Amino acid sequence: MKRLSVRVRPALLAAGLFAGAAAAAPLAPDQQFGAVIGLLDAGKAEDALHSLEQLTQRAPDYRLAQQFYGELKSRLASDARAPQLQSLAEEARLRLASERAVPQSGTMPDAVLRLAASFKHLIVVDLPRARLYLLQNDHGQLKLLRNHYAAMGKNGWGKQAAGDNRTPIGLYHITGWIDGKKLPDFYGAGAFPLNYPNLWDQFKRRTGYGIWLHGVPSSTDTRPPLSSEGCVTMANADLVALKPYIELGQTPVLLSDALSWQTPAQTQKERDAFLARIEKWRHAWSSLNTDAYLDFYGSEFTTEGMKRRDFVAHKRRVNAQKKFIEVQLSDISLYRYPGSDGELMLAEFTQHYRSDNFRMESRKQQFWKREADGQWKIFREENR
């Protein structure tokens, strides 16, 4: 099981903090919440609850305090044992880390090198920080519109099999909307199903189904960071706020285990280099330079039941019969694929193929893998 590594040191640990705070400048809400974590660590549940109550009254717009106050009050009513308090303290640390995990203005997720113009918005979930980000695609520049806390599977992330209670890592698309009125109250305001297992998951023989973005029961505001069977859950108000930005069957959802943020300038060099490589692949194919074209495919390449040897024989046979081939690409997206330590790139694009006796348009996924010599070669290719 992967353990959550994000920890936030409480700003102040003294139990007598609030008594002395009246004479000093008021603490910022996140500092006061950090002190609540210290009280939980010290086993002072009632003091922590009282401090949270004060914080909700002093800062009614600080949602983290409002949400956690209800959770703490409810749980303490049923179980105030020390292990339970330690668990709550860990949960509070992650929630505070999530609240502070707002990227610098003008930066974008490092996993997204390019988002096709056809995708108006993108959802990114930073699983270790329990944070969901909604970004707008503004002529190729990704702009952060909103972000909020989001919970995940009971056993963390890295789903491999049905029933493992983990949240998948990868790139997915939202396939629909199920209104909460058609679901048990457990799912809250509703659910956005994802296309898990996607083509990559199927290739990796991962199993399971029913991975959704969904709400929480009407009796609560949020759920603990590790609480679902693999879905991404969030407050009902946050879920409903996403609806205007989601295009069913389109909007990408990136579930990441190691998200960083960087400026567009930092991304540009790698993006341009990879686009140039894809262009060389396209040009070699269109030029009927079969040797150069096939050199882009790695030794471990597979596609739709064919290994590289079969693919090479097939392409040589087909290309030898052509008088001309014309391949054009549009709507290109480039991603550093999550969970691969930067060693796997995904190119998604619409491919327009035309020859003297055949034409086809298809949406393609092309996985590029860095080989031992540092060269990027196509590892997997399939139609989406």
N, C-alpha and C positions, 0 to 999 in steps of 0.2 A: 504494500500500500504506500502511495506517495504521501508524505506528510507536508502539511502547510508550513512553509518556511518563513512567511512574512510575519515579522514581529514588530511591534511598536513599543518602545520603552515608555511606561507611564510618565507623564510630565511631572507629577508630584505624588508621593506615596504616603505622606503623613496623614494619619486619620484625623488630626485636628486642623486640617487645611482650611475648612470652610469657616470655622470659628474665627480664624485670624484674617480671613479674606475680606471681612466687612470693612476693616480699617484700611485695607490696601486697594489698589486698582482692581476692578473686577477681572477675573480670568477670562480668557477667550473660551468659547464653548468647547473647542477640542481639547484645551488644557484641562478644563473641568471634567470632561469625559475621561481623560487620561487618569485623573485622580480617582475616579470611580473604579477604574481597573485596579489601581493600587489597593483600594478598599476590599475589592473582591479577592485579590491575592492574599490579603491579610485575614480573610475569613470574616470580615465585618459586613455581612449581608444587609443588615438593617441600615447601617450607615450609608452603604452604597445606594440603597433604594431611596433613602431620604435625600441624598445628594442629587440623584437623578431627578427626583421630583422638583427640587429647587431649580435645577437646570432647565427642565421643561417649562417652568413658569417664567424664568428669566429670559430664556431664548426660545420662544414658541416656534420659531421658524427653523430651528436646528433639528432636522428630521431624524438624525441618528439618535439623539436623546429621546425623542418622542417614541421611536420604534423600540429601542432597547428597554425603555422604562416599562412598557407594557409587557415585554417578554420576561423581564426580570421579576416583575410583580407576579405574573402568572406562575412562573416556575418556583419561586420561593414559597408560594402558597401550597405547593405539593411536595417540595423536596429542597431542604436547605443544607444538605450534607456537604462537607468540605469538598469531596470530589466533584460534586455538582457545581460548586462555586468556582473551582479551578477551571472547569469546562466553560463556564460562563465568562470567566476572565479571558481565556484564550479566544473565545468567540468575540468578545468586545475588542480585543486587540486587532483582530482581523477586520472587524467592521470599521474601526478607527483608521487602520491602514488603508482600507478601501476608500473611506471618505477623503483621505489626503492624497489619493492616487489620481489627481487631476493633472493631465499633462500640460506642459508649457504651451502657451498660445503660439500657433504657427507651426506646431510639430504634427507628425502623422505616424501611424503605426509602422514600425520597420518591416513588418511582415507583408505590407502592401506596397509593391513597387509601382504598380499602375492599376487603376480601376477603369474599366471600359466605360465610355460615355453612356451606354445603355443602362448602367446601374446608377440610379440617382442617389441612392443611399447605401450605407454599409453598416452592419452591426459587428462590433468586435467585443468579445468577452475575455477579459484577463482573468483566467481561472485562479491563479495563486492569490490575486488581490481581490477576488470576488467583486469585480467591477465590470459593468456593461457600458459600452460607449456607442453612441449613435453618431455617425459622421455623414456629412453631405458631400457629394461629388460635385464640386464647383469647377467645371472645365479642367478636370484633372487634378485639382487641388482638394485635398480632404480637409473639411472643416468640422470641428467638433460642435455638435448641436446640443447634446445633453449627455449626462452620464449618471449612473446610479448603482447602488448595491445590488448584487445578484448572487444567489446561492447555487450550489451544485450538488453532485452526488455524495452520498454518505461516505464513500471510500475515495473521494477526491476525483482526479481526472485520469485519462488514459484508458478509456473503455476498450476491452478486448472481446468480452463475451456477454451473452445474455445473463442477467441476474448478478453481474459483478458490482452493481451500484456505483459505477463510475461514469463521469461525463466524458463524451468523446473529445478528442483533439483533432481539428481539421477544418476544412472549408465546406460549408453546407449552404443550402438554399431553402428559404421558407416556402413550403408547398401549399399552405392553406391557413384558414382561420376557423377555429371552432369556438362558437360563442359559449360563455360560461353557463347559459341557461340550458344547454344541451349536455352539460357535464356535471359530475358530482361536485359539491361545494369545495372539495379538496383542491380543485384546479382554479378556484377563484373566478376572475372575470373572463377567463378564456384561455386559449392556447394557440400558439403558432407551431405546427409540426415542422420538423426538419427532415431532410432527405437522408437521414442515417439509416442503414449504412450506405455511404456514397460509393462511387466506383472504386476509389482508393481503398476504402474499408473492405469492400468485397474482394479486391485483389489480395489484401492482407488477411483475408478469411476471418474478419471480425464479425461477430454475430450480435443479435439484439435488435430491438425495434422500439418505436414509440418515444423517441427523444424529442422533447418539445421545449419551447419557451412558454412558461405559463405562470399564472398568478398564484395566490395563496388563499387559504380558507377565509371566509368573511369574518371569522372570529379573531383573526390576527392580522398584523400589518406586514410582517416579514417572517422568514424562516431562518434557522441557523445556517451558517456557511456550508456545513456538510449535513444535508438533510434529505435530499431527494434520491430517487432510484436511478438517477443519471441525467435528469432534466435540468435546465437552468430555470430557476424560479425567482420571482421578484414581486414587490408590492403591486397590488392590483392597479393602483393609480399609475405606476410606472409602466406597466404592461399596456394599459389603455393609451397612454401617451405615445407609444411607439406606432400605433395603428395607422395614423395618417401618412407615415413615411415608408410603409412596407408595401411592396408590390409582390403579390403572390406569384410564386414560381420564379421570381427574379432576385429579390434582395439577398445578397450574400451575408452569411453569418460566419465569422471567423472565431473559432474557439481555440484560444492559445494557452500554452503552458509556460511561455517565456516571452512576454511582450515588452518591447522597448519603443521609445518614441524618438524620432529624429526629424530634422528639418528637410524640406523638399530638396535643398541643395545637396544634403548628405546622401539622399536616395538617388539623385539624378545620374551619377556616374555608373552605378550598378545597373540601374534601369536601362540606360542607353546602351551599355555593353550587351545586356541580354537581348534587347530588341534587335541589335545588330546581328547577333548570333542567329536569332530566329529568321531574320531577313536573309541571311546567307543560306540557311536551310531551304527557305522558300524559293530563292533564286536558283539554287542547284537543281531542285525538283523541276521548276518551270523551264530550265535550260536543257532538260534531258541529260544532265551530267550525272548519270546514275551512280558512278563511283563516289563522287563528292557528296551526293545526296545521302547515300547509305553510310558514309563515314560519320554522320551525325548520330547514328544509332549505336548505343553501347553494347558491350558483349552480353549483358544480362537482359537485353530488351525483350519484351513480350507484348503482344497485342491480340486480343480477341482469339485466344487459343493458339496463336503462332509464336514460336520462339524466333530469335533473330535469324537463324539459318533458314527457316521456312519463309520468313518475311523477305529476306534478301532474294531468295529464288523467285518468289512471287513478283516482287517489284522489277527484277531484271526481265522477267518474262513479259510483264505488262508494258514496261517502258519501251522494250524493243519493238513493240507493235504500234507505237504511237508516232504520228507525224508531228504533233506538237502537244504540249501540255502548258496550260496557263493556270497558275494558282495565285489567288489573292486572299489576303487576310484582313478582317475587320473586327472591331469591338474586342481588342486585345486587353486582357487583364493579366497581371503578373503578380504572383505571390511567393513569398518565402514560406514553404509549407510548414505549418506548426508541427512540433514534435519530432523534427528531423535534424535538430542541431545545425540548421542552416545548410544542410547537405542535399536538400531536395527543393527544386523550384517547380511551380505549377504555372503553365501558360494556358489560359482559356481564351479561345477565339472562335469566330465564325470563319469557316474555310469555304472559299468559292473555287471549285475545281471545274475546269473545262478542258476537253481535249477534242480531237477530230471525231471521236465517236461516243463521247460520254460527257455528261455534266452533272454536278451534284453540289448542293450546299448543305453543310453540316456544322454543328457546334462541337468543337473538339477540345479535349483536355490532353495536355502533353506534359508529362512529368520528366524533368531534367535532373540528372544526378551527377554530383561531382565525383569523378573517378580518382583512382590512386595517383595519377599523374597531374591532377588538378584541373583536367579538362571537363567541361560540362557536356554530357552526352544524353540523348533521349533514352529514358529507362522504361517508359510506359506511355502508350498512346491509345486513346479510345474516344469514341463519339459519346457525348453526353445526352 
